[in-house]
Amino acid sequence: MFHLLGARQSQKLKRRRFFCPVCGGELDVKLGLQKAPHFAHKQNKSCSIDIEPESAYHLEGKRQLYVWLKTQQASPILEPYIKNINQRPDIMAKIKGRMLAVEYQCATLSSDVFQKRTEGFKQAGIIPQWIVGYSRIQRAAPSFYQLSAFHWQFINASPSRELICYCPETRSFCRLSHIIPFYTNHSYSSVQTIPIHRAAAYDLFFTEPTPSFRYSSWTKAIHRFRHKPHRFISKETNRLRLLFYEKRQTPLSFLPTEVFVPVIKGAVFKSPVFVWQGFLYLFITDLGYKRAPIRFSAVLQQCKLHIHKKNISLRYECSKDCLSDVVKQYIDFLCKKGFLRETQKEVYVLNQPAEGLRSLQDLIERDRSCFIE
């Protein structure tokens, strides 16, 4: 096997013959000034494996990751062809007895192709380790990132529900963990930046990051929401807006603090945080005003009903236990803050009046006191 990693222009390479490890066809050696050194199939030669065009950013990132994995004693192999699944990962590496396919993804990838590659590696007994090019993520505010369906496919496939990125320009990893969506594509994240020379492969790929949460960043997001003109809103947000106005005479900017709770498992919902919690809040307070018991089972059933009615949308299919955990985390937070009180197992009463505050400044103060560090 031969690769052109770091190769310079050389007539010696031009005089040698190289063949594709997949199809056996002869390859040209490309050593121009415009692009990084690479092999190319002879004209009109088709190969059975999908070839994805690679930018200079991608090639340099892959080179740095390969060199780094060598320093980690991971015995990396660059672009090996795995015949039984007809796939060629960017790098194959072995870390403490575990075989990894390290895929450095800098281009758009459809969910079908992502699923096929991921399942292919698993079928071959190889752990897929996706690393996203840092140029593909965008920070919206301190601790907040714009994360689309492209990013969520990597997050959902990660055992720790995290996103590992790499930037060849700064030579550092960026690890986004404990991701909690605020809007559909706008999420809070705990961020860890690790220079590549300080990164340990086993820790990066196989240990969970330490939980951390900055309530001040979350509170600022609520404040931005309260001061934002809501001219263009989704159908589900509009349904909630009309319902709050009808039942509580409350405009969108004055939604109660209790519908902005940062629930760690809330990523299961594609709906904004204030939408899925808003529908549950109205149900809980309706029961509370009637002095009726608020049963966890009833709140969970109400959540399922709103999902069925498409008032609340899911980001991905989840089990009954998963949905139950999310709703329980929300109710537990309301109990912790004294909004609800548990009278018997999974039965609650409204502990304080849920009167709407009419002053924006009062609401902002309530946000601060509720989400204090």
PLY file of the C-alpha trace (Angstrom):
ply
format ascii 1.0
element vertex 373
property float x
property float y
property float z
element edge 372
property int vertex1
property int vertex2
end_header
0.00 0.00 0.00
1.22 3.50 -0.83
-0.22 6.91 -0.05
0.70 10.42 -1.10
0.42 12.01 2.33
2.85 14.94 2.35
4.28 13.90 -1.04
6.12 16.53 -3.07
6.49 16.82 -6.79
8.75 14.05 -7.92
9.42 12.56 -11.33
10.31 9.28 -9.58
6.67 8.84 -8.55
5.57 9.57 -12.11
7.73 6.68 -13.38
6.15 4.16 -11.02
2.86 2.33 -11.67
0.07 2.32 -9.09
-3.16 0.33 -8.97
-6.45 0.83 -7.13
-6.82 -1.55 -4.15
-10.58 -1.77 -4.84
-10.96 -2.41 -8.56
-7.35 -3.15 -9.55
-7.42 -0.45 -12.22
-4.33 1.62 -12.96
-4.08 5.07 -11.36
-2.55 8.37 -12.41
-0.39 10.26 -9.91
-1.55 13.88 -9.63
1.16 16.22 -8.30
-0.04 19.61 -9.53
0.27 22.97 -7.81
-3.47 23.70 -7.51
-4.58 20.61 -5.53
-3.07 18.38 -2.86
-1.20 15.31 -4.20
-3.64 12.51 -5.01
-4.32 9.45 -7.15
-6.97 9.37 -9.87
-8.35 6.52 -11.93
-7.42 6.47 -15.58
-10.02 8.09 -17.85
-13.26 6.17 -18.42
-12.48 3.75 -15.60
-15.33 3.15 -13.16
-14.71 1.91 -9.61
-17.22 0.07 -7.42
-16.63 2.27 -4.37
-18.14 5.74 -3.96
-15.53 8.47 -4.25
-16.32 11.66 -2.37
-14.54 14.84 -3.54
-12.23 16.15 -0.83
-11.37 19.79 -0.20
-7.91 20.98 0.83
-9.40 21.56 4.33
-10.56 17.93 4.48
-7.27 16.50 3.18
-5.19 18.51 5.64
-7.46 17.57 8.55
-7.25 13.90 7.60
-3.44 14.14 7.39
-3.21 15.71 10.87
-5.56 13.11 12.38
-3.51 10.30 10.82
-0.23 11.70 12.22
-1.88 12.23 15.64
-3.18 8.63 15.75
0.37 7.43 15.04
1.54 9.30 18.17
-1.27 7.54 20.08
0.15 4.10 19.13
-3.14 3.40 17.37
-1.49 1.82 14.27
-3.53 3.96 11.85
-4.07 2.88 8.25
-5.04 5.55 5.75
-8.08 4.81 3.59
-8.05 1.00 3.83
-10.52 -0.86 1.64
-12.82 -3.21 3.60
-13.89 -5.69 0.92
-16.77 -7.47 2.69
-18.70 -4.21 3.17
-17.26 -2.34 0.14
-16.31 0.68 2.26
-13.20 2.75 2.68
-13.00 4.83 5.88
-10.69 7.82 6.05
-8.56 6.13 8.72
-8.65 2.76 10.46
-7.14 2.70 13.95
-6.88 0.35 16.91
-7.22 1.89 20.38
-6.80 -0.42 23.38
-7.97 -3.44 21.43
-10.94 -1.65 19.83
-11.00 -1.26 16.05
-12.25 2.15 14.89
-13.20 3.56 11.50
-12.42 7.27 11.85
-14.47 9.27 9.36
-13.62 12.98 9.01
-16.74 14.54 7.46
-16.47 18.00 5.94
-19.06 17.74 3.16
-22.84 17.41 3.25
-23.88 13.81 3.85
-27.39 12.46 3.32
-28.99 10.48 6.14
-29.26 7.39 3.89
-25.53 7.35 3.11
-24.67 8.09 6.74
-26.86 5.21 7.93
-25.45 2.82 5.33
-21.83 3.60 6.25
-22.45 3.46 9.99
-24.29 0.14 9.81
-21.66 -1.26 7.44
-18.86 -0.65 9.94
-20.89 -2.14 12.78
-21.64 -5.21 10.66
-17.89 -5.68 10.19
-17.29 -5.42 13.95
-15.76 -1.94 13.65
-16.73 1.07 15.78
-17.67 4.06 13.58
-16.13 7.27 14.92
-17.41 10.34 13.08
-15.50 13.62 13.37
-17.08 16.70 11.75
-15.03 19.44 10.16
-15.15 22.48 12.46
-15.92 24.65 9.43
-19.33 22.92 9.32
-20.53 24.30 12.67
-21.55 27.85 13.50
-21.62 29.45 16.93
-24.71 31.62 17.41
-23.92 32.99 20.91
-21.71 31.97 23.86
-22.43 28.25 24.47
-25.03 28.20 21.64
-24.59 26.58 18.22
-26.66 26.28 15.06
-27.15 22.52 14.73
-29.12 21.20 11.76
-30.32 17.69 10.82
-26.82 17.16 9.34
-25.26 17.56 12.81
-27.97 15.67 14.69
-27.36 12.45 12.76
-23.83 12.35 14.24
-25.05 13.34 17.72
-27.77 10.66 17.77
-25.29 7.99 16.63
-22.87 8.87 19.45
-23.24 6.81 22.67
-22.65 10.02 24.67
-24.94 12.15 22.46
-22.06 14.48 21.62
-20.46 16.03 18.55
-16.69 15.84 18.04
-15.27 18.37 15.56
-11.75 19.03 14.33
-10.17 22.15 12.87
-6.89 21.70 10.93
-6.29 25.46 10.98
-6.19 25.76 14.78
-5.07 22.11 15.17
-7.65 21.47 17.86
-10.71 19.35 18.64
-13.99 20.95 19.68
-16.23 18.67 21.74
-19.90 19.65 22.06
-21.69 17.69 24.79
-24.80 17.86 27.01
-26.62 19.45 24.08
-30.02 20.98 24.90
-32.07 22.53 22.07
-33.70 25.92 22.62
-35.11 26.30 19.12
-35.20 23.48 16.54
-31.76 24.33 15.12
-30.36 26.43 17.96
-28.92 24.51 20.90
-27.05 25.07 24.13
-23.88 23.01 24.44
-21.11 22.42 26.92
-17.95 23.17 24.89
-14.49 21.70 25.36
-11.58 22.78 23.13
-8.61 20.39 23.10
-5.38 21.11 21.15
-4.46 18.00 19.17
-1.05 17.65 20.86
-2.82 17.39 24.22
-5.65 15.10 23.09
-5.67 11.46 24.22
-7.52 9.25 21.73
-9.00 6.90 24.34
-10.33 9.78 26.48
-11.73 11.60 23.45
-13.50 8.60 21.93
-14.40 6.40 24.90
-14.95 8.55 28.00
-17.96 10.76 28.70
-17.23 14.47 29.20
-17.78 15.97 32.65
-21.27 17.49 32.93
-21.35 21.27 33.09
-24.09 23.80 32.54
-23.93 27.60 32.42
-27.32 28.89 33.52
-26.24 32.45 32.67
-25.95 31.52 28.95
-29.36 29.83 29.04
-30.97 32.84 30.77
-29.54 35.18 28.11
-31.21 33.02 25.45
-34.57 33.46 27.23
-34.01 37.21 27.41
-33.23 37.33 23.67
-36.49 35.46 23.06
-38.46 37.94 25.20
-37.06 40.95 23.34
-37.39 39.38 19.90
-40.17 40.51 17.52
-42.06 37.30 16.68
-43.12 38.08 13.11
-42.32 34.73 11.50
-43.13 31.70 13.63
-43.78 28.02 12.96
-47.27 26.48 12.90
-46.74 24.71 16.24
-45.45 27.92 17.88
-48.47 29.77 16.53
-50.84 27.11 17.95
-49.23 27.53 21.36
-49.32 31.34 21.06
-53.08 31.30 20.36
-53.72 28.83 23.18
-51.80 30.93 25.74
-53.62 34.05 24.63
-57.00 32.32 24.85
-56.44 30.61 28.20
-54.09 33.05 30.02
-54.25 36.28 27.96
-50.46 35.95 27.72
-48.52 37.07 24.61
-45.57 35.01 23.34
-42.86 37.25 24.80
-44.48 36.89 28.24
-44.50 33.09 28.37
-43.84 31.91 31.95
-40.33 31.04 33.11
-41.49 27.44 33.68
-41.65 26.70 29.91
-37.91 27.33 29.42
-36.52 24.52 31.58
-33.18 23.10 30.30
-33.99 19.38 30.23
-30.91 17.33 29.33
-32.94 14.66 27.49
-35.09 17.27 25.76
-33.21 16.78 22.48
-35.75 14.09 21.63
-38.10 16.97 20.71
-37.62 18.83 17.46
-40.06 21.47 18.73
-38.57 24.48 20.55
-38.26 24.06 24.32
-41.07 26.55 25.06
-43.45 24.70 22.70
-43.31 21.18 24.14
-43.11 22.50 27.71
-45.79 25.13 26.99
-48.43 22.54 26.11
-47.58 20.50 29.23
-47.56 23.64 31.41
-51.10 24.58 30.33
-52.34 21.08 31.13
-50.62 21.06 34.55
-51.89 24.52 35.54
-55.43 23.81 34.29
-55.55 20.89 36.73
-53.91 23.00 39.43
-56.49 25.77 39.19
-59.24 23.17 39.64
-57.35 21.85 42.71
-57.29 18.47 40.99
-54.37 16.06 41.51
-51.69 16.27 38.79
-50.70 12.71 37.97
-47.46 12.00 36.12
-49.22 9.37 33.98
-51.77 11.98 32.84
-49.05 14.52 31.93
-47.18 11.83 29.96
-50.40 10.86 28.18
-51.02 14.52 27.35
-47.53 14.74 25.84
-48.24 11.70 23.64
-51.56 13.23 22.59
-49.87 16.47 21.45
-47.30 14.43 19.52
-50.14 12.55 17.82
-51.90 15.86 17.01
-48.58 17.22 15.65
-48.55 20.07 18.14
-45.21 18.67 19.34
-42.75 17.09 16.88
-40.03 14.55 17.64
-36.46 14.81 16.38
-36.11 11.04 16.23
-38.14 7.96 17.11
-37.85 7.18 20.80
-38.98 4.49 23.21
-41.77 4.91 25.78
-39.13 4.94 28.53
-37.20 7.73 26.80
-40.30 9.94 26.53
-41.20 9.15 30.13
-37.69 10.18 31.29
-37.94 13.55 29.51
-41.33 14.42 31.04
-40.14 13.23 34.47
-37.04 15.44 34.28
-39.28 18.42 33.48
-41.64 17.74 36.40
-38.72 17.09 38.78
-37.31 20.53 37.95
-40.69 22.18 38.63
-40.75 20.41 42.02
-37.18 21.44 42.78
-38.09 25.09 42.16
-41.23 24.85 44.33
-43.70 25.26 41.48
-45.11 21.76 42.10
-45.21 19.62 45.25
-45.32 15.83 45.27
-48.01 14.61 47.68
-47.60 10.92 46.92
-45.59 8.93 44.40
-45.93 10.65 40.99
-48.94 12.70 42.15
-48.48 16.48 42.48
-50.30 19.67 43.41
-49.70 23.23 42.26
-47.63 24.72 45.05
-47.86 28.35 44.07
-50.19 30.47 41.96
-49.10 30.52 38.32
-50.25 34.10 37.79
-48.88 35.79 34.67
-46.46 38.65 35.36
-47.44 41.76 33.43
-44.07 43.53 33.54
-41.26 42.30 31.28
-38.73 43.39 33.90
-40.49 41.27 36.55
-40.40 38.29 34.20
-36.68 38.77 33.54
-36.06 38.90 37.30
-38.03 35.67 37.69
-35.94 34.05 34.95
-32.76 35.06 36.77
-33.93 33.77 40.15
-35.15 30.47 38.66
-31.99 29.74 36.68
-29.40 31.08 39.07
-25.99 29.33 38.99
0 1
1 2
2 3
3 4
4 5
5 6
6 7
7 8
8 9
9 10
10 11
11 12
12 13
13 14
14 15
15 16
16 17
17 18
18 19
19 20
20 21
21 22
22 23
23 24
24 25
25 26
26 27
27 28
28 29
29 30
30 31
31 32
32 33
33 34
34 35
35 36
36 37
37 38
38 39
39 40
40 41
41 42
42 43
43 44
44 45
45 46
46 47
47 48
48 49
49 50
50 51
51 52
52 53
53 54
54 55
55 56
56 57
57 58
58 59
59 60
60 61
61 62
62 63
63 64
64 65
65 66
66 67
67 68
68 69
69 70
70 71
71 72
72 73
73 74
74 75
75 76
76 77
77 78
78 79
79 80
80 81
81 82
82 83
83 84
84 85
85 86
86 87
87 88
88 89
89 90
90 91
91 92
92 93
93 94
94 95
95 96
96 97
97 98
98 99
99 100
100 101
101 102
102 103
103 104
104 105
105 106
106 107
107 108
108 109
109 110
110 111
111 112
112 113
113 114
114 115
115 116
116 117
117 118
118 119
119 120
120 121
121 122
122 123
123 124
124 125
125 126
126 127
127 128
128 129
129 130
130 131
131 132
132 133
133 134
134 135
135 136
136 137
137 138
138 139
139 140
140 141
141 142
142 143
143 144
144 145
145 146
146 147
147 148
148 149
149 150
150 151
151 152
152 153
153 154
154 155
155 156
156 157
157 158
158 159
159 160
160 161
161 162
162 163
163 164
164 165
165 166
166 167
167 168
168 169
169 170
170 171
171 172
172 173
173 174
174 175
175 176
176 177
177 178
178 179
179 180
180 181
181 182
182 183
183 184
184 185
185 186
186 187
187 188
188 189
189 190
190 191
191 192
192 193
193 194
194 195
195 196
196 197
197 198
198 199
199 200
200 201
201 202
202 203
203 204
204 205
205 206
206 207
207 208
208 209
209 210
210 211
211 212
212 213
213 214
214 215
215 216
216 217
217 218
218 219
219 220
220 221
221 222
222 223
223 224
224 225
225 226
226 227
227 228
228 229
229 230
230 231
231 232
232 233
233 234
234 235
235 236
236 237
237 238
238 239
239 240
240 241
241 242
242 243
243 244
244 245
245 246
246 247
247 248
248 249
249 250
250 251
251 252
252 253
253 254
254 255
255 256
256 257
257 258
258 259
259 260
260 261
261 262
262 263
263 264
264 265
265 266
266 267
267 268
268 269
269 270
270 271
271 272
272 273
273 274
274 275
275 276
276 277
277 278
278 279
279 280
280 281
281 282
282 283
283 284
284 285
285 286
286 287
287 288
288 289
289 290
290 291
291 292
292 293
293 294
294 295
295 296
296 297
297 298
298 299
299 300
300 301
301 302
302 303
303 304
304 305
305 306
306 307
307 308
308 309
309 310
310 311
311 312
312 313
313 314
314 315
315 316
316 317
317 318
318 319
319 320
320 321
321 322
322 323
323 324
324 325
325 326
326 327
327 328
328 329
329 330
330 331
331 332
332 333
333 334
334 335
335 336
336 337
337 338
338 339
339 340
340 341
341 342
342 343
343 344
344 345
345 346
346 347
347 348
348 349
349 350
350 351
351 352
352 353
353 354
354 355
355 356
356 357
357 358
358 359
359 360
360 361
361 362
362 363
363 364
364 365
365 366
366 367
367 368
368 369
369 370
370 371
371 372
